[in-house]
Amino acid sequence: QGYRAGRDNKGNYNVFEGYRTGEDFVTGTGNVFTGYLAGLNATGGTYNYATGIYSGDSLTTGAVYNSLNGAYAGAEITTGDYNNIEGYQAGRFITTGGTNVALGYFAGRGDSLADPNTGSYNSFLGRDTGRSFSSGVGNLFGGYAAGYDAEGGNYNIALGLRSGDSLAAGANYNSLIGGLAG
């Protein structure tokens, strides 16, 4: 419902509500796109939920079970799956990563489309957590701007204001607790 909403849809049980939502969507089942321009350029996916301007904008047929809430939330996810993303630009540059949680303004955003966040099984809890994060598995960032400039790494915990800020892509199994730790 809405101007050009779901215009190319050939899938089943999909909901498109709002101006040009899911306009280029072609195939998939059980997806919901709500809000102005949500999923505008998405072409497919299964059981995804996107609400907010440009949220879920790049979903393709490999994307399944993503929940994307907020303007630009998960906007560049192509084949990522099982992501739970909420907040303005949260997870915006996640492309192929899966099973991530990003809650808060710019949480888990990634640096840019040229240097996207391809990590999986990561949790970004709080404003600006993992804002420049690009790759890694099993990391937990919590607190204002924790891991803000962290490039990646595996199985790290950074809790507190700007903790874990300097984690490099090869940093593994670190626990950084407290403001500015690491």
Buried (B, 14 or more C-beta within 10 A) or exposed (E): EBEBBBBEBEBEEBBBBBBBBBBBBBBBBBBBBBBBBBBBBBBBBBBBBBBBBBBBBBBBBBBBBBBBBBBBBBBBBBBBBBBBBBBBBBBBBBBBBBBBBBBBBBBBBBBEEEBBBBBBBBBBBBBBBBBBBBBBBBBBBBBBBBBBBBBBBBBBBBBBBBBBBBBEBEBBEBBBBEEEBB
